Structures are given as C-alpha cells and as structure tokens.
Amino acid sequence: MTKYELLKKKCLAEIEKRADELKTLKTLPLLNSLSEKQQIITIKYSIPNIYAIWEGCVKTIFRIYISEINTFGLLGDEIHPNLRIHAIDMKYPQLTTGVANEFEKKKKFMDELLIFAISPMIIEPKLPTESNITFKVMNQILERFHLEVFPKKPYEKYLNDLLWIRNSIAHGESTIPIHQQMIDDCANHVVELMNELMFKVLDGYKNESFKK
C-alpha cells in the first residue's frame, strides 16, 4: 500500500465513522420507544451534535494529513511558504501575543526559533479554528495548507445554516422550530462537506502542494 493509499484509507475510515454517527442522529427522533419529551429534546439537540461531528472530522482529517506531511522531514526552504508560516504560527504563538519583555526570555525564544527554522519542519497538529469552523474559517485553514478552497455554492449556505441553528440553540434561543427535515438536510450537507474536504486533502497530497 502506497503512502497515498494509506492516507486515503485513514480519511475514508474517519468519514465513514462520522457518517454512521450522523445516520444515528437522523434516526433517533423516529424511535417509537421515545416519550414525547425525549423526542423533543433529541430533535432540539441534534443540530449541535451534527456540528460537533463536522468540527471533529475537520480536526481529525487535518491531524492525519499533518502527520503524513511530517514524515517527509522537509526543511524550512523545502516546504510551501503557507505551511511554513502556519507551522511557526502554531508552534510560537508569541509572535502574535508578544514575547515577555525580558532579555533572557527573548534570547531563549530567538534561539528556539532559529533552531526550528533550520531543522526539519514539524507541523503541530493544531488548527486556528477560532470559535467555530465557519465557511470563512474553513477556507482560511485550507489556504494555510495550500489546498483548494471550498467554492461558495453550495458550501457557504450549508455551513452558514448549520452554524446559525447550532449557535442559536447553544446561546439559549430555543424558539427556532427544529424538525426532522432540517436534521436530515444538515446531516446530509455535512457528509458532502466531509467528502469534499477529503478530496481536497488527497489532491494536495498527490500533487505535493505542501512542497515549495
């Protein structure tokens, strides 16, 4: 099995697991064994759980991808500039938050940064997801990894709708009527999003877009 085939197998396994979880969320409200109260609660919190599956898939797919990129042992001048900056950004948040204004700490930080820059580049398994993986955040992550971004249609609407409902429920705005078709649509859209993300990662790996 080639490295590409292994990456594909890992991504497919992750998506199949998540798709099975989504299928369960779609069918739970339909169980005859649920009381009316249990059915209402199950329906209400299906959307936040669907979002959690989406976010979890994104983080896991990139963790798998990052692990594979790290096996190449690329030096700083061999890796694509986007990934190089991302790697430094995740490893040294001080570049954003600021370094303590103490000479010894600045010296230590610069020594570590220089060593990191000339050593084989190891990318931390972290993502700048901010508070939610919106359409904008998703494309920003893809750009960091020099991967093709999601087109606006239909994916922007898929994610905007999912996030709007999820955040409304999470913030206590329970007046939004959640129904079975809404659950089915959100779950189906997440499956599409997960598959599209996998295709972009696999294409990037095959084309070695992570290299300079």
C-alpha positions, 0 to 999 in steps of 0.5 A: 500500500502506497503512502497515498493509499494509506492516507486515503484509507485513514480519511475514508475510515474517519468519514465513514465513522462520522457518517454512521454517527450522523445516520444515528442522529437522523434516526433517533427522533423516529424511535417509537420507544421515545416519550414525547419529551425525549423526542423533543429534546433529541430533535432540539439537540441534534443540530449541535451534535451534527456540528460537533461531528463536522468540527471533529472530522475537520480536526481529525482529517487535518491531524492525519494529513499533518502527520503524513506531511511530517514524515517527509522531514522537509526543511524550512526552504523545502516546504510551501511558504503557507505551511511554513508560516502556519507551522511557526504560527502554531508552534510560537504563538508569541509572535502574535501575543508578544514575547515577555519583555525580558532579555533572557526570555527573548534570547531563549525564544530567538534561539528556539526559533532559529533552531526550528527554522533550520531543522526539519519542519514539524507541523503541530497538529493544531488548527486556528479554528477560532470559535467555530469552523465557519465557511470563512474559517474553513477556507482560511485553514485550507489556504494555510495548507495550500489546498483548494478552497471550498467554492461558495455554492453550495458550501457557504449556505450549508455551513452558514445554516448549520452554524446559525441553528447550532449557535442559536440553540447553544446561546439559549434561543430555543424558539427556532422550530427544529424538525426532522427535515432540517436534521436530515438536510444538515446531516446530509450537507455535512457528509458532502462537506466531509467528502469534499474536504477529503478530496481536497486533502488527497489532491494536495497530497498527490500533487505535493502542494505542501512542497515549495 
